[in-house]
Amino acid sequence: MIYVESRDRTLLDQLEQYYDAVPRSAARVEEFGPLSLFVREGQGGPFYARPTRGWADAAGTADVARVRARQRELALPESFEWVAETTPALRAAVEESGLVVHEHPLMVLDPEDTPPAGTEVFDDLLVRIVGSDDPALPSALAVPHLAFAEPGTGVGSADVADIAEAVRARVADGSVERVTARIRAGLTVVAAAVRGETALCAGQHQPVGATTEIVGVGTLPAARRRGLGRAVTAALVTDAWARGVRTIFLSATDDDVARVYGRVGFRRIGTALIAEPAEQASA
């Protein structure tokens, strides 16, 4: 946990409002006193449990156990997400219950900062917003999965030959259809570095009112070390400012990735924590 300046306390409270609001467009909420479990309704990946907004008392190990029992009953991953600086006592409770906690730098772009430049060209690549009818959308949703399968910032093995299979998987699991609907509803914005009709790097932001989170920025491993992730992030920031968003934040995978975001203008204000069973973490 890091020291938090008074001005960042207000930002952290804004992020709590966002964290509570953003899953509600696709999930129902089951409350367990100091903890709330978001249960997805319809297709899509599972959500998680997190602190109940506005609850005064800290969660204990028994509260965590109750939520985990419900997650098992629903065949959901036993995962919890929260911010260390906002809910500091929760870490002890989840670790006492046997969960493993992972730390991720929580970063914000200050409202007074000047937006980065918008559209950028990298030789044969164009960095741009990808619409719901854009032929590059399926690959823009597939490429981050290839990126996260080879974590880190170094050049990896997955290349353009692997994109087609990843696209088929995203079509088969309903991801393309689901994100298409979210784009049309204004719930998700996708940006990508595109060659022809194929994305080599992509990411998203998900606006709720004046706050948005940048998520899932990933570069095809073979195309890393070209600045594509930084450019895609800048395009998402520019789009968010244009939509009237004033608080833009993200959780970096680790300190190396945080340094990349730092070059776009993000600064660290806290630590995002994710807890899960050891066997889930190693899967």
Stockholm file with secondary structure:
# STOCKHOLM 1.0

chainA/1-283         MIYVESRDRTLLDQLEQYYDAVPRSAARVEEFGPLSLFVREGQGGPFYARPTRGWADAAGTADVARVRARQRELALPESFEWVAETTPALRAAVEESGLVVHEHPLMVLDPEDTPPAGTEVFDDLLVRIVGSDDPALPSALAVPHLAFAEPGTGVGSADVADIAEAVRARVADGSVERVTARIRAGLTVVAAAVRGETALCAGQHQPVGATTEIVGVGTLPAARRRGLGRAVTAALVTDAWARGVRTIFLSATDDDVARVYGRVGFRRIGTALIAEPAEQASA
#=GR chainA/1-283 SS CCCCCHHHHHHHHHHHHHHHHGGGGTEEEEEETTEEEEEECSSSCCCCEEECTTCCSCCCHHHHHHHHHHHHHTTCCCCEEEETTTSTTHHHHHHHTTCEEEEEEEEEECTTSCCCCSCEEETTEEEEEECTTCTTHHHHHHHHHHHHHSCSSSCCSCCGGGHHHHHHHHHHTTHHHHHHHHHHTTSCEEEEEEETTEEEEEEEEEEETTEEEEEEEEECGGGCSSSHHHHHHHHHHHHHHHTTCCEEEEECSSHHHHHHHHTTTCEEEEEEEEEECHHHHTC
#=GC SS_cons         CCCCCHHHHHHHHHHHHHHHHGGGGTEEEEEETTEEEEEECSSSCCCCEEECTTCCSCCCHHHHHHHHHHHHHTTCCCCEEEETTTSTTHHHHHHHTTCEEEEEEEEEECTTSCCCCSCEEETTEEEEEECTTCTTHHHHHHHHHHHHHSCSSSCCSCCGGGHHHHHHHHHHTTHHHHHHHHHHTTSCEEEEEEETTEEEEEEEEEEETTEEEEEEEEECGGGCSSSHHHHHHHHHHHHHHHTTCCEEEEECSSHHHHHHHHTTTCEEEEEEEEEECHHHHTC
//
